[in-house]
Amino acid sequence: MNINSLLSSIIEQSGWSIKTASLMILANLIAIAIGRYGIKIRGLGPSIPLSGTEGFGLPELLATTSLGHILGCGIILGLDRLGMIW
């Protein structure tokens, strides 16, 4: 069994699709947007080398994407339970 067939069988069994991936990406982008303006004390850790992200460093990115994954999991599981994703 080669690696491509192994990965394709894992993906088929997990139920992961473009719809679930796009929902997770959207949830993370929403969480980053909320955190960008909602975090009061910013810029205490190392910064991200992107233009326009002054004061939004690595700790803020990790915190917002953690929240985004929690939101994304809830959205995906909820919509799956309602039968709206597949």
C-alpha positions as CSV (number, residue, x, y, z in Angstrom):
1,M,0.0,0.0,0.0
2,N,1.5,3.3,-1.0
3,I,1.2,6.6,0.9
4,N,-1.4,8.1,-1.5
5,S,-3.9,5.3,-1.1
6,L,-3.4,5.3,2.7
7,L,-4.0,9.0,2.8
8,S,-7.1,8.8,0.6
9,S,-8.6,6.1,2.7
10,I,-8.0,8.1,5.9
11,I,-9.7,11.2,4.3
12,E,-12.6,9.2,3.0
13,Q,-13.2,7.6,6.4
14,S,-12.9,10.8,8.4
15,G,-15.6,12.7,6.5
16,W,-13.4,15.7,5.9
17,S,-14.2,17.6,2.8
18,I,-13.8,21.0,1.2
19,K,-17.0,22.1,2.9
20,T,-15.7,21.3,6.4
21,A,-12.3,22.8,5.5
22,S,-13.9,26.0,4.3
23,L,-16.0,26.2,7.5
24,M,-12.9,25.8,9.6
25,I,-11.0,28.5,7.7
26,L,-14.0,30.9,7.9
27,A,-14.3,30.3,11.7
28,N,-10.5,31.0,12.1
29,L,-10.7,34.2,10.0
30,I,-13.7,35.4,12.1
31,A,-11.8,34.7,15.3
32,I,-8.7,36.5,14.1
33,A,-10.8,39.5,13.1
34,I,-12.5,39.5,16.5
35,G,-9.2,39.1,18.4
36,R,-7.5,41.8,16.3
37,Y,-9.8,44.4,17.7
38,G,-10.9,42.7,21.0
39,I,-7.5,42.0,22.7
40,K,-6.7,44.9,24.9
41,I,-3.1,44.3,25.8
42,R,-1.3,43.3,22.6
43,G,2.3,43.1,21.4
44,L,3.9,41.5,24.4
45,G,5.4,38.5,22.6
46,P,7.3,38.1,19.3
47,S,5.8,39.7,16.3
48,I,4.6,38.2,13.0
49,P,6.6,39.4,10.0
50,L,3.6,40.7,8.0
51,S,2.9,44.2,7.1
52,G,-0.2,45.7,8.8
53,T,0.0,43.5,11.9
54,E,1.7,45.9,14.3
55,G,0.9,44.9,17.8
56,F,-0.6,41.5,16.7
57,G,2.1,39.0,17.4
58,L,2.5,35.2,17.8
59,P,0.7,34.9,21.1
60,E,-2.4,36.7,19.7
61,L,-2.3,34.6,16.6
62,L,-2.2,31.4,18.6
63,A,-4.9,32.5,20.9
64,T,-7.3,33.6,18.1
65,T,-6.7,30.5,16.0
66,S,-7.3,28.3,19.1
67,L,-10.6,30.1,19.6
68,G,-11.3,29.7,15.8
69,H,-10.7,25.9,16.0
70,I,-13.1,25.6,19.0
71,L,-15.7,27.6,17.1
72,G,-15.1,25.7,13.9
73,C,-15.5,22.3,15.6
74,G,-18.7,23.4,17.1
75,I,-20.1,24.7,13.8
76,I,-19.0,21.6,11.9
77,L,-20.4,19.2,14.5
78,G,-23.6,21.1,14.8
79,L,-24.2,21.4,11.1
80,D,-23.3,17.7,10.6
81,R,-25.8,16.7,13.3
82,L,-28.5,18.7,11.5
83,G,-27.5,17.1,8.2
84,M,-26.6,20.3,6.5
85,I,-23.0,19.7,5.5
86,W,-22.8,16.4,3.7
